[in-house]
Amino acid sequence: MNAQPLRIGITGLNGRVGRLLAQEVPAAGAVLAGGTTRDGRPVEGIDCPVHADIADLARQCDVVIDFTHASTVVGHAQALAKAGTAWVLGTTGLSGADQQAVDQAATRIAVVQAANFSPGVTLVTRLARQMGAVLPGSEYDAEILEMHHRQKVDAPSGTALAIGRAVAQGRGIKLEDHIESGRDGHTGPRADGAIGFAALRGGQIVGEHSVIFTSSHEQISLTHRSFDRRVYATGAVRAAHWLRGHEAGLYDMEDVLGLSRD
């Protein structure tokens, strides 16, 4: 067993989740080895080296936890792969090219990628996949409802899309071919087999997600509510510890939680 504390770096150290991660890393017995900010300046109240360059951070860490922006993903993937530094990636809204960069990095380093690091959301997503497999789209309409704080700029949320992809995976289809999002005006009847999304925004709600299956005879609903962003930070730190000793590859929170593949 490696007796040395895990050295963890944090991108976006001055962000909402970044600040929480800075608290959770030492609380979990790891070393906060450094972080990045846009201007490379220290963050008040956080005592660690701050870098403007992800490559500099990568060289100081065993694992980097990354909750930033999709525009940074390709550069981060290349820098971390070159340094041989493991990666916990929670950034959402990735393009096909962004995801390809992640996949390529995972041939050289161990990566845990998740739209949401909450254990509860991980279980809801897994159940959504199982329900999609046994509740056919010809009989059960699948709808995903999410609500977030008023500052959130993307819709549907990354977590909502992950739940939708899980339903689609269970049904053996591609979400992109069956998504119905942002209905407005005279849209006509709901398409058979569609996976629908509705996004609500207001106040300072951290995150609420429901997946609803409705047939002519019954309805099944699963709902998850996050009360504190800290659940994402603790989950990400848990993923960082889990990565130690794992070979290069692309993993997710089901792997971290030790859930068998169905």
Secondary structure by P-SEA (a helix, b strand, c coil): cccccbbbbbcccccaaaaaaaaaaaaaccccccccccccccccccbbbbbccaaaaaaaccbbbbcccccaaaaaaaaaaaacbbbbcccccccaaaaaaaaaaaacbbbbbbccccaaaaaaaaaaaaaaaccccccbbbbbbbbbcccccccccaaaaaaaaaaaaaacccccccccccccccccccccccbbbbbbbcccccbbbbbbbbcccbbbbbbbbbccaaaaaaaaaaaaaaaccccccccccccccccccc
